[in-house]
Amino acid sequence: MIWDVLIVGAGPAGLSAALFTRMRRMSTLLLDTAVAGGQLASLYPKKPVHDFPSYSYVMGDALGRNFVDQAKHMGAEIREGEHVTMIARDEEANLIRVTSRKETYEARSVLVSTGGGAFEPRKIGKPGEAELRGRGVVYGMPDVEESRGKRVLVIGGGDSALESALSIKESADVTLIHMLDKWQGMDAYVEEIQESPKIRALLDTETVEIRGDGKVQSVLVKNKKSGESEELPVDLVSINVGYLMDTKIVRQWGLELEGNQIKVDNVMNTNVKGIFSCGDIATYSGKYKLLITACSEGAAAANTAYIYVKQPKKFTVGELYAAPKEEGDAQPKAG
């Protein structure tokens, strides 16, 4: 079978694209190296999402399931555990071949929405971190139930760190530290952190050492301005300083990159005919990385793929409202 569009990556961007390609009645296949739902399912399932329209907040895994269910309802086919290794255009056949570790597929167009490829949490590189990973040191959003009744240190100053602290403030004794002199997250999160009596928030504070015998017991921190150190009794350390993206495979596909991202124009075209990109893996001037941005890019990429594959007739305003041959008022053409 030759698919109208094959989408590599079944996160919010790819699933949004699938919604719109199916509304255009294009045969649509999504391949994901892990599970459908993207970062919402794999990295942030227990994260409350506050910045998606129509929800006061929704948990990451629930929102991810909504994306998947809607794409399936519209008739998109989703295959999980399909790690794509190669994308190559066949000029003679005027199609694109996508090879995974399981199968080779043919498509008239391809959308690359792989997020950032494989993710690895960024480390802080402090003594005790590696030794106590999985023994009280975790990366990303801490589990609410696992945190209940514990002393939790959250490290980081961006949205993920602030959300982590806020998500467990009712169930745990929370300290939040950031090595800079200003929080880096959304103003609403910063305001809530500053107003919460349940979170001890420390700026200009860096981690010196994570200590423990077989499990985390304390963390030595230091104020960068005063130079004073403090040993915090801690049961759980949640490190939220970002993720590193692995784009080694993408570099083999002949796509023009800017840094670790695929360069696209304002309608999601890449430098290769018939291949489009959207979501975190794509970049263009002025891009603002948000979940809703990924969704809008998915819609734009879907429309560009539709125009490329189906080549619908375009009517000018003059053609649409051309005077009819017979007498009477001008009527717009159908279509």
Secondary structure, DSSP 8 states (H G I E B T S, - for coil): -EESEEEE--SHHHHHHHHHHHHTT--EEEEESS-TTTHHHHT-TT-EE-SSTT-S-EEHHHHHHHHHHHHHHTT-EEEES--EEEEEEETTTTEEEEEESS-EEEES-EEE--TTSEEEE-----TTTTTTBTTTEEESS--HHHHTTSEEEEE-SSHHHHHHHHHHTTTSEEEEE-SSSS--S-HHHHHHHHH-TTEEEESSEEEEEEE-SSS--EEEEEETTT--EEEEE-SEEEE-S-EEEE-TTGGGGT--EETTEEE--TT-B-SSTTEEE-STTEE-TT----HHHHHHHHHHHHHHHHHHHH------HHHHT---SSSS-------
